[in-house]
Amino acid sequence: MALTDIWFLLIAVLWTGYFVLEGFDFGVGTLLRVLGHDDTDRRVLINTIGPVWDGNEVWLLVAGGATFAAFPLWYASLFSGFYLALLLVLVALILRGVAFEFRGKIDSPRWRNTWDWIIVFGSAAPALLWGVAFGNIVHGVPLDAQHHFTGTFFTLLNPYALLGGLATLSLFTFHGAVFLALKTTDAIRDRARTLSRALGGAAIVFGGVFLAYTAIEHGGWTWLTSLVAALLLAAGVLFAAGERDGYAFASTAGAIIAVTFTLFWSLYPNVLPSTTDPAFSLTTTNASSTPYTLQIMTWVAVAFTPIVLTYQTWTYWVFRKRISRTSIPAGGGLPAARR
């Protein structure tokens, strides 16, 4: 296997890790005002992801950095064509991070409510926009012979991409509800379990139509990965209904893995297809860095990946216990999850 293919696979793995881990973060944030009936409830929800949300975003930074280093033309075309969409994602992520830290700084209901709504926006917007972005990547965008994007922002708002956005939003929200059922107790857990069934149905509908469309267009192994994703989603709904929270979470995580690999499998060997002329498409070959650069990157990845994985696994192990309303002390902030 060529180094270009290896790095395409590694980038797919990085995006998969990001969507699995940050996916439940997005789901928790999106459901903050739905499942949190008062400030204490909402602090419980925030504390479930308090110790891990910023670490989960490292996967995005590494995926972006790997794309820049391994496939610079892919990176350049993406950021020129998807500039406004990616800027919205960046703004939403920044606002969400600020909101987590600032909501407890002033003891005022109005202050906290404002930041809570910012958390909802900062979670739901990326969950939607990442699906739109990857829908466009798989579907293709207008590129000229120099691989320059020749469309507009509205070019990205095609039906397939919008369907992808609804699929990721519903899937991540379902994933977050299942995570909350796994991480909380009492009334919050019961509400999360009840809501997860409806969210699972929405994920099956939007995700199923999106995957079916993708499999019809690209065929081959995408039929198998799409079927696996659909079965795992259905299993997640059944496990959630049976109050088997751990199995439900494993199922939704597996579904996200299957969906992400379906998208990358549909894409290969292209990295950004051109709808203007297939000859103008960016591929793993014409968009890659030099072999020497890929060799250096491979050795760096071999050396540091185990360290990162070990640290993140340790973090999840330390903060593995459920959180209840009794875990929340008086006052605002995130102290309960960090103790």
Secondary structure, DSSP 8 states (H G I E B T S, - for coil): --HHHHHHHHHHHHHHHHHHHHHHHHHHHHTHHHH--SHHHHHHHHHHHTTTHHHHTHHHHHHHHHHHHH-HHHHHHHHHHSHHHHHHHHHHHHHHHHHHHHTTSS--HHHHHHHHHHHHHHHHHHHHHHHHHHHHHHH-B-B-TT--B-S-GGGG--HHHHHHHHHHHHHHHHHHHHHHHHHB-HHHHHHHHHHHHHHHHHHHHHHHHHHHHHHHHH-TTHHHHHHHHHHHHHHHHHHHHTT-HHHHHHHHHHHHHHHHHHHHHHHTTEEE-BSS-GGG-EETTTT---HHHHHHHHHHHHHHHHHHHHHHHHHHHHT-S-B-GGG--SSSSSHHHH-
